[in-house]
Amino acid sequence: MTTKTQLSVEEAMKARHSVRKYQPGVVIPKEELNEILALAATAPSSWNLQHWRYLVITSREQKERILPIAYGQQQVVDSSATIVILGDLEADKSAAPVYQQSLDKGLITQEVYNIMISQIESAYKGNPELAHREAILNASLSAMQLMLAAKAKGYDTCPMGGFDREALIKELNIPPRFIPVMMITIGKAAAPAHATMRFPLEELVIEESF
């Protein structure tokens, strides 16, 4: 009997590389896929509004439908799942249930509840630019966490920005509240991924100011 090992956060970060060729036919147990998604959902978000939704595509038929939308990238079909990361353009609607739960548990006072709700409503009202920016920013945080969670559990991933967003919205009946931020394929690599060049820290870090 083999014991399944799980990578540490540091190991997952170092081992994660984008994989574009997957072993076809590999099925990720739903329970395990849900564990990965649950870890992704622990990402931080502005006002804790949790701006992400995960549109999970596992059926061969559905993946074939989005293949032309992804400009023929075979990975969307061969991977175990293609997950569309959606950003919530109306995340302010989540404020009341999020903060009501904290209020009910005694974690915040009614005064704090009122202040937070008012602050969020004020920020979002008549400000589609903020809503769009927040949807992409926060959903991206969750997307990165999803890829690390997948790697820690032994699966490979690839973030994809190359697809026709309008066609995807139409094909999958995505409501106007949500915007497709990226696709992430997940599965078992058909061949080992190779490391990519990274700039040294001295080219990336600016101390204090330019």
Rosetta blueprint (number, residue, H / E / L):
1 M L
2 T L
3 T L
4 K L
5 T L
6 Q L
7 L L
8 S L
9 V H
10 E H
11 E H
12 A H
13 M H
14 K H
15 A H
16 R L
17 H L
18 S E
19 V L
20 R L
21 K L
22 Y E
23 Q L
24 P L
25 G L
26 V L
27 V L
28 I L
29 P L
30 K H
31 E H
32 E H
33 L H
34 N H
35 E H
36 I H
37 L H
38 A H
39 L H
40 A H
41 A L
42 T L
43 A L
44 P L
45 S L
46 S H
47 W H
48 N H
49 L L
50 Q L
51 H L
52 W E
53 R E
54 Y E
55 L E
56 V E
57 I E
58 T L
59 S L
60 R H
61 E H
62 Q H
63 K H
64 E H
65 R H
66 I H
67 L L
68 P L
69 I L
70 A L
71 Y L
72 G L
73 Q L
74 Q L
75 Q H
76 V H
77 V H
78 D H
79 S L
80 S L
81 A E
82 T E
83 I E
84 V E
85 I E
86 L E
87 G E
88 D E
89 L L
90 E L
91 A H
92 D H
93 K H
94 S H
95 A H
96 A H
97 P H
98 V H
99 Y H
100 Q H
101 Q H
102 S H
103 L H
104 D H
105 K L
106 G L
107 L L
108 I L
109 T L
110 Q H
111 E H
112 V H
113 Y H
114 N H
115 I H
116 M H
117 I H
118 S H
119 Q H
120 I H
121 E H
122 S H
123 A H
124 Y H
125 K L
126 G L
127 N L
128 P H
129 E H
130 L H
131 A H
132 H H
133 R H
134 E H
135 A H
136 I H
137 L H
138 N H
139 A H
140 S H
141 L H
142 S H
143 A H
144 M H
145 Q H
146 L H
147 M H
148 L H
149 A H
150 A H
151 K H
152 A H
153 K L
154 G L
155 Y L
156 D E
157 T E
158 C E
159 P E
160 M E
161 G L
162 G L
163 F L
164 D L
165 R H
166 E H
167 A H
168 L H
169 I H
170 K H
171 E H
172 L L
173 N L
174 I L
175 P L
176 P L
177 R L
178 F E
179 I E
180 P E
181 V E
182 M E
183 M E
184 I E
185 T E
186 I E
187 G E
188 K L
189 A E
190 A L
191 A L
192 P L
193 A L
194 H L
195 A L
196 T L
197 M L
198 R L
199 F L
200 P L
201 L H
202 E H
203 E H
204 L H
205 V L
206 I L
207 E L
208 E L
209 S L
210 F L
